[in-house]
Amino acid sequence: MRQLLTIFLLTISTCLFAGEIIVHEGESIHNALRQAREWRRLNDPRCEGGITITIQAGRYYMNEPLLIRPEDSGTELSPTIIRGEEGTIIHGDSKQLHTQIWPMEGMERMIDFNKEQRTITIPTPPKTVLKMKDLEMVVHQRWAIAILRVKDMKVEGKKTIVSFMEPESRLEFEHPWPQPVINGEKGSSSFLLRKTEQHDGIEQLVMVEGTEQTPVQCMTFENITFENTCWNRPLHKGHVTLQGGFPIIDAYKLQKEGLPWATTLENQAWIERPVAAICINHAEQVHFHHCKFQHLASTALDYKTDVSDCSINDNQFTDIGGTAIMVGSFAECPREVHRPYTDLARRCQGISITNNTIHDATNEDWGAVAISCGYVRNVTIAQNHISHVNYSGICVGWGWTSALTGMENNHIINNIVEDYARQLYDAGGIYTLSNQPRSSIKDNTISQPFPAPYATNNRGFCIYLDAETDGYTIENNKTQGRLIRRDEIGDNHPGPTIVFKQQ
């Protein structure tokens, strides 16, 4: 009886002190956040049990992102919760529509890829296509795509020479990997022409932005649908990528192969991060639970840098143009991407990605992935169901290096990955890079790669240990109802401490 009385009094105390702010349809979520911020500034008693911003059912258009600052932080005893009722939708603008003009289905093959003239020669399209303005060429490049705005098409009988706008023309023809290869590489030399709606729209819905000295802390988003964002970059700059959907902003081939940390390295590249609908930067204990992410044109949810002890649990991702969940640094500019870095993994750690469903991601940028983790440590990816993606399913690691960079203790456990590598290859249901001591790939169920129509080799695997992967224990992973054999796992110069034990 005494215990029941104690629980009752604690419940009454929580109800008295917990503050709730209710947002009705047509009202501003920004204003509700400001109200919560002022309660914390003034040490209002309603903060003592935590603050809940309850967003009632309805559609809430974000003409600018909801910007969450360090002053909006909660504490472990007084968290901030932003929750939706059933039917709560935070949205921007519908993403741009693409219309494939030629060929009407599938892809056509190039005749020539001329690095010196910066042109691509193709079979001459129909006259109706040649008269069109604002065309884009989408180029298949093995593990990536390029989107190139067409500048001019010069007809020479059955052949047409195509030139492109800047900056994508320079980037496409100067960087060495990946590029189309004409002879013997049908996939990498395939292309299509399309028209895209020429309009900019809202790209970001929520930005959690702390500082290195004062991170945003103790916030939870739950039961909210995030819907409809655009991807404006290709309209203005094209989109030439290195890997994983990362746009190149500068790249070139070394005059002499090899650098101290990579004796066979020939390319230099600087990349930027794809825009994300929801981006978290400099934060601790910022969680997303029971949310829906849908109809988003680029990355859906991005935990960028200086983030720790966060969870992404029981969410649904559908119709995502780029990567569904991105975590950790990928050595974006001003860093050169191929150099190993030892300060980045500690800036993204303790992230739990569990029980999420990801279906139909990467449908704008085929080279993006479902779950993408760069320089990270102490990350757990468990019990997620991934399907219908155009490149890899789960990717962990960056840097292409055997060096000890701080990436460690990353675990990919009990996930289902199926219907992947639909368009590109050099892919894996589970894909890893670089040395990650005390890490594991265990108890996953992975289908065989989709028979991608433009792949030119068999470099698609259930598990792909790409450049310098090391430190992993691989155990009890299955495909088609049986254990995956060692000879079915893709090897690209893995390290010496890989442990393979299938029970």
PEMO-V957614 format. One record per residue. RES is the residue in one small letter. PSI is psi in whole degrees, -180 to 180 (NA if undefined). BURIAL is b if it has 24 or more other C-alpha atoms within 12 Angstrom, else e. D_LAST is the distance of its C-alpha to the last C-alpha in Angstrom with 1 decimal. Layout:
BEGIN
RES&PSI&BURIAL&D_LAST  RES&PSI&BURIAL&D_LAST
END
This chain:
BEGIN
m&-43&e&51.1  r&-39&e&51.4  q&-42&e&47.7  l&-39&e&48.5  l&-39&e&51.6  t&-46&e&49.8  i&-41&e&47.2  f&-44&e&50.2  l&-39&e&52.1  l&-40&e&49.1  t&-44&e&48.7  i&-43&e&52.4  s&-43&e&52.3  t&-42&e&49.5  c&-35&e&51.4  l&-38&e&54.6  f&-22&e&53.3  a&129&b&50.5  g&137&b&52.2  e&133&b&51.6  i&124&b&53.0  i&129&b&53.1  v&122&b&53.3  h&155&e&54.9  e&134&e&54.6  g&-15&e&57.1  e&170&e&56.9  s&125&b&55.4  i&-32&b&52.0  h&-44&b&53.3  n&-37&e&56.1  a&-42&b&53.8  l&-40&b&51.7  r&-40&e&55.0  q&-45&b&56.1  a&-38&b&52.9  r&-42&b&53.5  e&-35&e&57.0  w&-42&b&56.0  r&-39&b&53.8  r&-39&e&56.5  l&5&e&59.0  n&43&e&56.7  d&138&e&57.5  p&-23&e&56.5  r&-11&b&54.5  c&-18&b&51.8  e&-35&b&51.0  g&8&b&48.5  g&162&b&47.2  i&131&b&48.5  t&122&b&47.2  i&110&b&48.5  t&119&b&48.3  i&115&b&48.7  q&162&b&50.1  a&139&e&49.1  g&179&e&50.5  r&130&b&50.3  y&107&b&50.9  y&132&b&51.7  m&98&b&51.0  n&-9&e&53.6  e&153&e&52.2  p&150&b&48.9  l&109&b&48.6  l&116&b&48.7  i&124&b&47.2  r&171&b&48.5  p&-33&b&47.9  e&-15&b&50.8  d&-2&b&48.8  s&148&b&46.1  g&-167&b&45.3  t&172&b&44.1  e&-34&e&41.4  l&-16&e&44.1  s&71&b&45.8  p&163&b&43.5  t&127&b&44.7  i&126&b&43.2  i&108&b&44.1  r&149&b&43.2  g&151&b&44.3  e&169&b&45.3  e&124&e&44.0  g&13&e&45.4  t&123&b&45.8  i&121&b&45.5  i&124&b&46.1  h&160&b&46.9  g&-132&b&48.5  d&149&b&49.6  s&139&b&48.0  k&158&b&46.3  q&146&b&48.2  l&143&b&48.1  h&139&b&47.5  t&114&e&49.2  q&126&e&48.0  i&-42&b&51.2  w&134&b&50.3  p&164&e&48.5  m&-27&e&48.5  e&151&e&44.8  g&-153&e&42.0  m&156&b&42.9  e&170&b&45.4  r&140&b&45.2  m&158&b&47.2  i&-38&b&49.7  d&147&b&49.9  f&105&b&48.5  n&106&e&51.3  k&-34&e&50.5  e&-47&e&54.1  q&-11&e&55.8  r&51&b&53.0  t&159&b&53.1  i&128&b&51.0  t&131&b&52.6  i&163&b&51.6  p&143&b&53.1  t&123&b&56.2  p&171&b&55.4  p&155&e&57.9  k&-34&e&61.1  t&-35&e&60.2  v&-41&b&57.2  l&-26&b&59.3  k&-10&e&61.8  m&149&e&59.2  k&163&e&59.0  d&45&b&56.1  l&151&b&53.5  e&144&b&50.0  m&125&b&47.9  v&121&b&44.1  v&128&b&42.5  h&124&b&39.0  q&55&b&37.6  r&-83&b&34.1  w&13&b&32.2  a&170&b&35.3  i&163&b&38.5  a&142&b&42.1  i&114&b&44.8  l&125&b&48.2  r&128&b&51.6  v&128&b&53.9  k&-45&b&57.1  d&149&b&58.8  m&118&b&58.4  k&114&e&60.7  v&129&e&61.1  e&76&e&61.8  g&-122&e&62.0  k&-5&e&58.6  k&147&e&56.9  t&131&b&56.9  i&123&b&56.3  v&132&b&54.8  s&166&b&55.2  f&165&b&53.7  m&165&b&54.6  e&148&b&54.0  p&-5&b&51.9  e&-27&b&49.1  s&-48&b&51.0  r&-46&b&50.9  l&-41&b&47.3  e&-38&b&46.1  f&-12&b&47.9  e&-34&b&47.6  h&143&b&44.0  p&-23&b&41.9  w&131&b&38.4  p&152&b&37.8  q&157&b&40.8  p&143&b&41.5  v&122&b&41.5  i&-53&b&43.8  n&119&e&43.2  g&5&e&39.9  e&75&e&38.4  k&-46&b&39.3  g&-49&b&37.1  s&-11&b&38.3  s&20&b&41.9  s&154&b&41.9  f&168&b&44.0  l&158&b&45.8  l&140&b&49.0  r&165&b&49.3  k&144&b&51.6  t&141&b&50.6  e&127&e&52.6  q&74&e&54.5  h&141&e&54.3  d&152&e&52.8  g&179&b&51.3  i&128&b&49.6  e&-28&b&46.3  q&140&b&45.4  l&-40&b&45.5  v&135&b&44.4  m&117&b&44.4  v&109&b&43.3  e&98&b&45.0  g&-165&b&45.2  t&168&e&46.2  e&-38&e&44.5  q&-32&e&46.8  t&88&e&46.7  p&157&b&43.5  v&137&b&43.5  q&150&b&41.8  c&62&b&40.5  m&143&b&40.9  t&133&b&39.0  f&131&b&39.5  e&144&b&38.6  n&40&b&39.2  i&140&b&41.0  t&124&b&40.9  f&124&b&41.4  e&144&b&42.8  n&96&b&44.7  t&159&b&44.9  c&173&b&46.2  w&101&b&45.2  n&-21&b&48.5  r&-48&b&47.5  p&-24&b&47.4  l&-25&b&50.9  h&-26&e&52.4  k&0&b&50.2  g&-165&b&48.0  h&99&b&44.3  v&123&b&42.9  t&157&b&39.3  l&-57&b&37.2  q&153&b&33.7  g&16&b&32.2  g&11&b&35.6  f&119&b&37.4  p&138&b&41.1  i&134&b&42.5  i&-15&b&45.9  d&145&b&46.5  a&150&b&44.8  y&169&b&45.9  k&136&e&45.0  l&144&e&45.7  q&-31&e&48.6  k&125&e&46.7  e&139&e&42.9  g&139&e&41.0  l&164&e&41.2  p&-33&e&40.4  w&-2&e&37.1  a&101&e&36.1  t&-21&e&37.8  t&5&e&37.1  l&134&b&38.0  e&-11&e&40.7  n&144&b&40.9  q&140&b&42.1  a&144&b&41.6  w&132&b&42.5  i&164&b&41.1  e&164&b&41.8  r&138&b&39.7  p&148&b&39.8  v&148&b&41.9  a&144&b&40.1  a&-41&b&41.4  i&123&b&40.2  c&132&b&39.9  i&126&b&39.2  n&129&b&40.4  h&74&b&41.0  a&155&b&39.6  e&137&b&37.7  q&52&b&36.2  v&117&b&37.1  h&150&b&35.0  f&117&b&34.8  h&135&b&33.8  h&36&b&34.3  c&163&b&36.2  k&137&b&36.5  f&119&b&36.9  q&149&b&38.5  h&45&b&40.7  l&132&b&40.4  a&-25&b&41.3  s&-138&b&39.4  t&142&b&36.8  a&-60&b&36.5  l&124&b&35.4  d&115&b&35.5  y&103&b&34.8  k&-71&b&36.6  t&155&b&37.2  d&51&b&37.8  v&143&b&35.7  s&154&b&33.5  d&49&b&32.1  c&155&b&32.2  s&142&b&30.3  i&100&b&30.0  n&132&b&28.9  d&46&b&29.3  n&162&b&31.4  q&133&b&32.0  f&121&b&32.7  t&146&b&34.4  d&63&b&36.7  i&127&b&36.1  g&-35&b&37.7  g&-131&b&35.7  t&138&b&32.7  a&-52&b&31.9  i&121&b&30.7  m&138&b&31.6  v&131&b&30.9  g&165&b&32.2  s&147&b&34.6  f&30&b&34.3  a&52&b&37.1  e&163&b&39.8  c&138&e&43.4  p&3&e&45.2  r&146&e&42.1  e&132&e&41.3  v&-27&b&37.8  h&-5&b&36.3  r&135&b&37.2  p&137&b&34.6  y&139&b&35.7  t&2&b&34.8  d&0&e&36.6  l&-39&b&34.9  a&-38&b&31.4  r&-13&b&33.0  r&3&b&35.2  c&104&b&32.4  q&158&b&29.9  g&37&b&28.5  i&132&b&28.2  s&120&b&26.0  i&102&b&25.5  t&144&b&24.1  n&30&b&24.5  n&151&b&26.7  t&124&b&27.4  i&116&b&28.4  h&133&b&29.9  d&60&b&32.4  a&172&b&32.4  t&26&b&33.7  n&-8&b&36.4  e&-52&b&39.2  d&103&b&37.5  w&-23&b&34.8  g&-3&b&33.4  a&179&b&32.5  v&176&b&29.0  a&-56&b&27.8  i&121&b&26.6  s&116&b&27.9  c&130&b&27.5  g&-119&b&29.4  y&101&b&30.1  v&162&b&28.3  r&155&b&26.5  n&43&b&24.8  v&135&b&24.2  t&125&b&21.7  i&105&b&21.2  a&140&b&19.4  q&34&b&19.7  n&152&b&22.1  h&115&b&22.8  i&133&b&24.1  s&154&b&25.9  h&67&b&28.8  v&154&b&29.1  n&-14&b&30.7  y&-128&b&28.6  s&161&b&25.4  g&-63&b&23.7  i&123&b&22.6  c&131&b&24.0  v&127&b&23.7  g&157&b&25.8  w&167&b&29.1  g&-19&b&31.2  w&47&b&29.7  t&147&b&29.6  s&-6&b&27.7  a&157&b&30.1  l&106&b&29.2  t&-5&b&30.8  g&-12&b&29.5  m&123&b&26.7  e&162&b&23.9  n&46&b&21.5  n&134&b&20.9  h&126&b&17.9  i&104&b&17.0  i&129&b&15.0  n&39&b&14.7  n&158&b&17.4  i&123&b&18.4  v&123&b&20.1  e&160&b&22.0  d&51&b&25.3  y&174&b&25.4  a&43&b&27.2  r&-31&b&30.0  q&-38&b&32.7  l&171&b&31.5  y&-163&b&28.9  d&45&b&27.4  a&166&b&25.2  g&147&b&21.7  g&-45&b&20.2  i&127&b&19.0  y&133&b&21.3  t&155&b&21.7  l&139&b&24.6  s&178&b&25.4  n&122&b&24.2  q&79&b&22.6  p&149&b&21.4  r&37&b&19.0  s&166&b&17.8  s&150&b&14.5  i&107&b&13.3  k&136&b&10.7  d&30&b&10.1  n&151&b&12.9  t&119&b&14.2  i&127&b&16.3  s&169&b&18.7  q&153&b&20.0  p&147&b&23.0  f&142&b&26.3  p&79&b&28.5  a&130&b&30.9  p&-18&b&34.3  y&10&b&35.4  a&144&b&32.4  t&-3&b&33.4  n&-175&e&30.2  n&26&b&26.5  r&61&b&25.7  g&128&b&23.8  f&155&b&20.0  c&-47&b&17.4  i&128&b&16.7  y&112&b&19.6  l&91&b&19.8  d&-173&b&23.6  a&115&b&26.2  e&18&b&25.2  t&133&b&22.0  d&165&b&20.6  g&2&b&19.1  y&142&b&16.0  t&125&b&12.4  i&117&b&10.3  e&130&b&7.0  n&42&b&5.7  n&142&b&9.1  k&154&b&10.6  t&139&b&13.9  q&39&e&16.0  g&11&e&13.7  r&165&e&10.9  l&145&b&8.2  i&128&b&10.5  r&155&e&11.1  r&-38&e&12.3  d&-4&e&15.7  e&-7&e&16.0  i&129&b&15.9  g&130&b&19.5  d&127&b&20.7  n&81&b&24.2  h&53&e&24.7  p&163&b&21.8  g&179&b&22.2  p&-9&e&21.0  t&15&e&18.7  i&130&b&16.0  v&123&e&12.6  f&112&b&9.8  k&105&e&6.2  q&116&e&3.8  q&NA&e&0.0
END
